[in-house]
Amino acid sequence: MLGKLTPPSKLCINDVRLRAGMAFFSQMIRLSPSTNLITPLQSNALRRLRFFSEIRHLAPLSSEQLKNLREEFYSCPKNILAQNALSRVEVNNLCISRRKQQELVHVFNHKIEGEGKPVTNQKSTGRCWLFACLNTIRVPVVKQYNIEEFEFSQSYLFFWDKVERCHNYLNTIVEVANRGEKKDGRLLSFLFSDPIGDGGQWDMLVNLITKHGLMPKKVFPESYSSEASAQLNAILKSKLREYSSELYNLASQGNHEEIPKKIESQMAVLYRIIGICLGIPPETFTWEYYDKNKQYHSIGPITPLQFYQEKIKPIFNMEDKICIVNDPRETSGYGKALTVDCLSNMVGGRPVVYNNQPIEVLMNAAVQSIKNNEPVWYGCDVGKKFTRKLGFEDLDIIDYTSVFNTTVSTPMTKADRMTYGESAMTHAMVLTGVHVNEQGEPTKWRVENSWGDESGDKGYLLMTTDWFKEYVYELVVDKKYLSQEVLDVNKQKPQVLPAWDPMGTLAR
């Protein structure tokens, strides 16, 4: 008598059938180790049997365990107090450390002269990378033209990024299909999951500005969809997935001669959608302004590209800037050039290339740049250890330990946080100040954000150096602040990281 059999479930089969199946397939493998007797279907079946065998050894939470967990929770009065408090208060607000709040002061002994005005606001979009770049460029512009306030048109670059990125995405699908990638494989599944977003990288900015130029915000102001892009993106994603299926089928069937015309017709529709939502930028413009002395000036008519090449490039050359990153994973390696598969916004444009360096190289370059009155574009994981209202980025500003009696995120190394999905680049901002101690070491940084003036010090954040080391991943400085050894890394053939790598998250 076998005793009472375990009823079959969705996750496992009964022991008798499991052992019989395993024995049968194992015998087949022993009999024919070097033949094709085992079909792919049988091989898959064997793997499933092994999986179910392992599943049966996993113990579910028992009633006794759940009872013990409940009793342990309520045996601690501190848990009850925290539970009562957090039923009415946001978690991070309750966990703000009063001690750290008192220590952190928005005062710096090195600060950019002429920080840009007004404080910008990207609203409900992921355009931080565009805002951070344009906020960086405007510092020398307001000095050059002796003006009080100035903004470049963020929606102008946003328009061209949408157009170029749609075109690049369609061509990427064709290129990946030509590699022989399956449409249900990991790469294409990843590309289909999020065809277009608002994020971006520095090299994408170089592509946009060197091809399409710049213009003042007053010439091409914001629209509803440039400040709240979700619905526009939803429409574009739907169309791009539809067009992906058409292009994938053409490419996989070998109908390559039909692809260019197909993309051309698809782009006509996509351009129309973008133009309706964002408006279409003027081909030429005239910039009229008053300087600080109330004197009237006029520049134009001029094209956006001429405006960049003739008026902006002499004081801020995009191609003189180098993007250095800190990716501490052993698989990446310092002193290496990195790129991410399928990460670009423009066909024929400059590829996204990272120059991977120790964090000290990033900090030293940033200090030099700020001391020379040049702000620094950078990318970080903004949501970690951050108080939005106070504007503090510090490892101890959010005291989870006192509330939950456990640490959060900190015990992991920066490399492990990247590997296990705990951290990645999520936001771009601008460094405009640094505080250096008597030993010449930076201790805290002044950060220009693009979320309006209601957080931090009228829109400016304070980031400690300890936080910088753990959650800053990249920054951009002029090449004159880097050694020749570091610059030579950009001459390497980049190591290609997979499309889903965390080093590509800021561009999504």
C-alpha positions in Angstrom: 0.0 0.0 0.0 1.4 3.3 -1.0 -0.5 5.4 1.5 -2.4 8.6 0.8 -1.3 10.1 -2.4 -0.7 13.9 -2.7 -3.4 15.4 -5.0 -2.0 16.9 -8.2 -1.7 20.7 -8.3 -0.8 23.3 -10.9 2.8 23.3 -9.6 3.5 19.6 -9.1 2.5 16.1 -10.1 2.3 13.2 -7.7 5.5 11.5 -6.6 4.8 8.2 -8.4 4.4 9.8 -11.8 7.3 12.1 -11.2 9.7 9.3 -10.3 8.5 7.2 -13.2 9.0 10.0 -15.6 12.4 10.9 -14.4 13.5 7.2 -14.5 12.2 6.8 -18.1 14.0 9.8 -19.5 17.2 9.2 -17.5 17.3 5.6 -18.9 16.9 7.0 -22.5 19.8 9.3 -22.0 22.0 6.5 -20.6 21.2 4.3 -23.5 21.9 6.9 -26.2 24.3 9.5 -24.9 25.7 10.5 -28.3 22.6 10.2 -30.5 19.6 12.3 -31.3 17.2 9.9 -29.7 16.1 12.6 -27.2 14.0 15.0 -29.2 13.7 18.7 -28.2 10.2 18.0 -26.9 11.4 15.2 -24.7 14.3 17.3 -23.5 11.9 20.1 -22.5 9.8 17.5 -20.7 12.8 16.3 -18.8 13.7 19.8 -17.7 10.1 20.4 -16.5 10.2 17.1 -14.5 13.4 18.2 -12.8 11.9 21.6 -12.1 8.8 20.0 -10.5 11.0 17.7 -8.5 12.9 20.7 -7.0 9.6 22.6 -6.4 8.4 19.7 -4.1 11.3 20.4 -1.8 10.3 24.0 -1.2 8.4 24.5 2.0 5.3 26.8 2.0 4.7 29.1 5.0 2.9 27.1 7.6 0.1 28.2 9.9 2.5 27.9 12.8 5.1 30.1 11.1 2.5 32.8 10.3 1.3 32.7 13.9 4.8 33.1 15.2 5.5 36.1 12.9 2.3 37.8 14.1 3.1 37.2 17.7 6.7 38.4 17.3 5.4 41.6 15.6 3.0 42.6 18.3 5.4 41.7 21.1 7.4 44.8 20.3 5.6 48.1 21.3 7.9 50.0 18.9 6.3 48.1 16.0 2.8 49.2 17.1 3.9 52.8 17.5 5.5 52.8 14.0 2.4 51.1 12.6 0.1 53.7 14.1 2.3 56.6 12.8 2.7 55.2 9.3 -1.1 54.7 8.9 -1.3 58.5 8.7 2.1 59.7 7.4 4.2 59.0 4.3 7.0 56.6 5.1 10.0 58.8 4.1 8.6 61.8 5.8 8.4 60.0 9.1 11.9 58.5 8.6 13.6 61.9 8.1 16.6 62.2 10.5 16.3 65.3 12.6 20.0 65.1 13.4 21.1 65.0 9.8 18.6 67.7 8.8 20.3 70.0 11.4 23.8 69.2 10.0 23.1 69.8 6.3 23.2 73.5 5.3 22.9 75.0 1.8 26.2 76.9 2.0 29.2 76.2 -0.3 32.7 77.7 -0.6 32.8 77.2 -4.4 29.8 78.2 -6.5 29.1 79.0 -10.1 28.8 82.7 -10.8 25.6 83.6 -12.5 23.5 80.5 -11.9 20.7 80.4 -14.5 17.4 82.0 -13.9 14.6 81.2 -13.8 14.5 77.8 -12.1 13.2 75.4 -14.7 10.4 72.8 -14.4 10.1 69.7 -16.6 6.6 69.1 -15.3 5.1 65.6 -16.0 7.8 64.4 -18.4 11.1 62.6 -18.4 13.0 65.4 -20.0 15.5 65.9 -17.2 18.5 65.2 -19.5 17.3 67.9 -21.9 16.7 70.4 -19.1 20.0 69.6 -17.4 21.9 70.1 -20.7 20.2 73.4 -21.6 20.6 74.7 -18.0 24.3 73.9 -18.3 24.7 75.8 -21.6 22.8 78.9 -20.5 25.4 79.8 -17.8 28.0 81.0 -20.4 25.1 82.4 -22.6 23.7 84.8 -19.9 27.3 86.0 -19.2 28.1 86.5 -22.9 24.9 88.4 -23.7 24.7 90.2 -20.3 21.1 89.1 -19.6 19.2 88.5 -16.4 17.1 85.5 -17.3 17.1 83.1 -20.2 15.9 79.6 -21.2 16.5 77.6 -24.3 13.5 75.9 -25.8 13.2 72.5 -24.2 10.3 71.6 -26.4 12.4 72.3 -29.5 14.8 69.5 -28.7 12.0 67.4 -27.4 10.3 67.6 -30.8 13.4 66.6 -32.7 14.2 63.8 -30.3 10.7 62.3 -30.8 11.1 62.5 -34.6 14.6 61.1 -34.7 14.0 58.5 -32.1 11.0 57.1 -33.9 13.0 56.8 -37.1 15.9 55.2 -35.2 13.6 52.7 -33.5 12.1 51.5 -36.8 15.6 51.1 -38.3 16.7 49.3 -35.2 13.9 46.7 -35.5 15.1 46.0 -39.1 18.7 45.7 -38.0 17.9 43.4 -35.1 15.6 41.3 -37.4 18.5 41.0 -39.8 20.7 39.6 -37.0 18.3 36.7 -36.9 16.8 37.6 -33.6 13.4 36.0 -32.8 10.5 38.3 -32.2 9.8 36.5 -28.9 13.4 36.5 -27.9 14.7 38.6 -25.0 16.1 41.5 -27.1 13.1 42.1 -29.3 10.7 41.5 -26.4 12.7 44.2 -24.5 12.5 46.6 -27.5 8.8 46.0 -28.0 8.0 46.6 -24.3 8.9 50.3 -24.4 9.5 51.6 -27.9 9.9 55.2 -26.9 10.2 57.3 -23.8 11.3 60.7 -22.7 14.8 59.9 -21.3 18.1 60.3 -22.9 21.9 60.4 -22.7 24.6 63.0 -23.3 25.6 61.7 -26.7 22.0 61.9 -27.8 22.1 65.6 -26.9 25.2 66.0 -29.1 23.3 64.4 -31.9 20.3 66.7 -31.6 22.1 69.9 -31.1 24.8 69.5 -33.7 22.2 68.5 -36.3 19.2 70.6 -35.4 20.7 73.4 -33.3 19.0 75.5 -30.6 16.5 78.3 -30.1 15.3 80.4 -27.2 12.2 79.3 -25.3 10.3 82.4 -26.3 10.5 81.4 -29.9 9.1 77.9 -29.4 7.4 77.7 -26.0 5.9 74.7 -24.3 2.7 72.9 -25.3 0.4 70.7 -23.2 2.0 67.5 -24.5 5.5 68.8 -24.0 4.8 69.3 -20.3 2.6 66.1 -19.9 3.9 63.6 -22.4 2.1 60.4 -21.3 -0.7 60.4 -23.9 1.6 61.4 -26.8 4.0 58.6 -25.8 1.1 56.1 -25.5 0.0 56.9 -29.1 3.6 56.7 -30.4 4.3 53.4 -28.7 1.1 51.9 -30.2 2.1 53.0 -33.7 5.7 51.9 -33.3 4.6 48.4 -32.2 2.3 48.2 -35.2 5.0 49.3 -37.5 7.5 47.0 -35.9 5.4 44.0 -36.8 5.3 45.1 -40.5 9.0 45.7 -40.7 9.9 42.5 -38.9 7.9 40.5 -41.3 9.4 42.2 -44.3 13.0 41.7 -43.0 12.5 38.1 -41.9 10.9 37.3 -45.3 13.8 38.9 -47.2 11.8 41.7 -48.7 14.5 44.3 -48.0 13.8 46.4 -51.1 10.4 47.3 -49.6 11.7 48.5 -46.2 12.9 52.0 -47.1 9.6 53.1 -48.6 7.7 51.4 -45.8 9.7 53.4 -43.2 9.2 56.6 -45.2 5.4 56.2 -45.1 5.4 55.2 -41.4 7.5 58.3 -40.6 5.0 60.6 -42.3 2.3 59.4 -39.9 4.6 59.6 -36.8 5.8 63.1 -37.8 2.1 64.2 -38.1 1.3 62.9 -34.7 4.3 64.6 -33.1 3.7 67.9 -34.9 0.0 68.0 -33.9 0.9 67.4 -30.2 4.0 69.5 -29.9 3.7 72.0 -32.7 6.3 72.2 -35.5 9.3 74.5 -34.8 10.0 77.4 -37.1 12.8 77.0 -39.7 14.1 80.5 -38.8 13.6 82.9 -36.0 14.6 86.3 -34.6 15.6 86.6 -31.0 14.8 89.9 -29.4 15.9 90.7 -25.8 16.9 93.3 -23.3 20.3 93.1 -21.5 20.8 94.0 -17.9 21.3 97.6 -18.9 17.8 97.6 -20.5 19.4 97.9 -23.9 17.4 96.3 -26.8 19.1 93.6 -29.0 18.0 91.5 -31.9 19.6 88.4 -33.5 18.2 87.1 -36.7 16.5 86.0 -38.9 18.7 82.9 -38.2 18.2 79.2 -38.4 18.4 77.1 -35.2 21.6 75.4 -36.5 23.2 78.7 -37.3 22.3 80.0 -33.9 24.2 77.1 -32.3 27.1 77.2 -34.6 27.6 80.9 -34.7 26.4 82.1 -31.3 26.6 79.2 -28.9 29.4 76.8 -30.1 32.2 79.4 -29.6 31.3 79.6 -25.9 30.0 76.0 -25.4 31.1 73.4 -27.8 29.2 70.1 -27.4 31.9 68.1 -29.0 34.5 69.2 -26.5 32.6 67.5 -23.6 33.4 64.0 -22.4 31.0 61.6 -20.6 32.7 59.7 -17.9 30.9 57.1 -15.9 31.3 55.0 -12.7 30.2 51.4 -13.3 32.1 49.4 -10.6 30.9 45.9 -11.8 33.8 43.6 -12.6 32.3 42.7 -15.9 32.7 46.4 -17.0 36.1 47.3 -15.7 37.7 50.7 -15.2 39.6 52.3 -18.0 37.3 50.8 -20.6 34.8 52.3 -23.1 31.3 51.0 -22.8 28.2 51.2 -24.9 24.7 49.7 -24.7 23.2 47.6 -27.5 20.4 49.4 -29.5 20.8 52.6 -27.4 20.7 55.7 -29.7 18.3 58.3 -30.9 19.5 59.0 -34.4 20.4 56.9 -37.4 23.9 57.9 -38.4 24.4 59.8 -35.2 27.1 59.6 -32.6 26.8 56.4 -30.6 26.3 56.5 -26.9 29.8 55.8 -25.4 30.7 55.8 -21.7 34.3 56.3 -20.5 34.3 54.1 -17.3 36.4 55.5 -14.4 36.8 55.2 -10.6 34.5 57.5 -8.8 37.4 59.7 -7.7 38.1 60.6 -11.3 34.5 61.9 -11.6 34.7 63.9 -8.4 38.0 65.5 -9.2 36.9 66.5 -12.7 33.7 68.0 -11.3 35.5 70.0 -8.6 37.9 71.5 -11.2 35.0 72.4 -13.5 33.0 74.1 -10.8 36.1 76.0 -9.6 36.5 77.3 -13.2 32.9 78.5 -13.2 31.6 75.7 -15.5 28.6 73.7 -14.3 28.5 69.9 -14.7 25.8 67.8 -16.2 25.4 64.5 -14.3 23.2 61.4 -14.0 22.3 59.7 -10.7 19.7 57.5 -8.9 17.8 60.4 -7.5 15.1 58.5 -5.5 17.5 56.8 -3.1 18.1 58.4 0.4 16.4 61.6 -0.8 14.0 64.1 0.8 12.2 65.9 -2.0 10.8 68.8 0.1 14.1 69.5 2.0 16.2 68.7 -1.1 18.8 66.5 0.7 20.6 63.6 -0.8 22.5 61.9 2.0 23.0 58.3 3.1 21.6 58.9 6.6 18.9 61.5 5.9 16.2 58.7 5.7 16.5 56.7 9.0 14.7 53.5 8.1 16.6 51.6 10.9 14.9 53.5 13.7 11.5 52.7 12.3 11.8 49.2 10.7 14.9 47.9 12.7 16.7 47.0 9.5 18.8 48.8 6.9 17.6 49.5 3.4 19.9 49.3 0.3 23.0 50.5 2.1 24.5 47.1 3.0 24.8 46.3 -0.7 27.8 47.5 -2.7 27.2 49.9 -5.6 28.0 47.0 -8.1 25.6 44.7 -6.4 22.8 47.3 -6.4 23.3 47.5 -10.2 23.4 43.8 -10.7 20.3 43.0 -8.6 18.2 45.8 -9.9 18.3 47.9 -6.8 19.9 51.0 -8.4 20.4 52.6 -11.8 20.6 56.0 -13.4 17.1 57.6 -13.2 17.6 61.4 -13.3 19.9 64.1 -14.7 20.7 67.4 -13.0 23.5 70.0 -12.8 26.3 70.5 -10.3 26.7 74.2 -9.7 28.6 74.3 -6.4 30.9 72.3 -4.1 32.2 72.6 -0.6 35.8 71.6 -0.1 37.3 71.1 3.4 40.7 72.1 4.7 42.2 68.9 3.3 41.0 69.8 -0.2 38.3 67.1 -0.2 34.8 67.8 -1.4 32.2 67.2 1.3 28.9 68.4 -0.3 27.6 69.6 -3.6 25.0 72.2 -4.8 22.6 70.7 -7.4 20.4 72.6 -9.9 17.3 70.5 -10.4 14.4 70.9 -12.9 11.4 70.3 -10.7 10.5 74.0 -10.1 11.4 76.1 -7.1 9.3 74.4 -4.3 11.9 71.8 -3.2 15.2 72.2 -1.5 16.8 75.7 -1.5 14.4 77.3 -4.1 14.9 74.5 -6.5 18.5 73.6 -5.6 19.4 70.4 -3.8 22.2 69.5 -1.5 24.1 66.2 -2.2 26.8 64.9 0.2 30.0 63.3 -1.1 29.1 60.0 0.5 25.8 59.9 -1.5 27.8 61.0 -4.6 30.0 57.9 -4.3 27.1 55.5 -4.0 24.4 56.9 -6.4 26.1 59.1 -9.0 26.8 57.1 -12.2 28.0 59.6 -14.8 28.9 63.2 -15.5 30.1 65.4 -18.4 33.0 67.8 -18.2 35.2 69.6 -20.7 38.1 67.4 -22.0 40.6 69.9 -20.5 39.7 68.6 -17.0 40.7 65.0 -17.8 44.2 63.4 -18.2 45.4 62.0 -21.5 45.1 58.5 -20.1 41.4 59.0 -19.5 40.8 60.7 -22.8 42.5 57.8 -24.6 39.8 55.4 -23.4 37.4 57.1 -25.9 39.6 55.7 -28.7 38.8 52.1 -27.7 36.2 50.0 -29.4 33.5 50.0 -26.8 32.4 46.9 -24.9 28.8 46.3 -25.7 26.4 45.9 -22.8 23.0 44.3 -23.4 20.1 46.5 -24.2 18.5 45.9 -20.8 21.6 46.8 -18.8 21.2 49.4 -16.0 23.7 51.7 -17.7 20.9 52.4 -20.3 18.1 53.3 -17.9 18.4 57.1 -18.0 17.7 57.0 -21.8 14.4 55.2 -21.4 
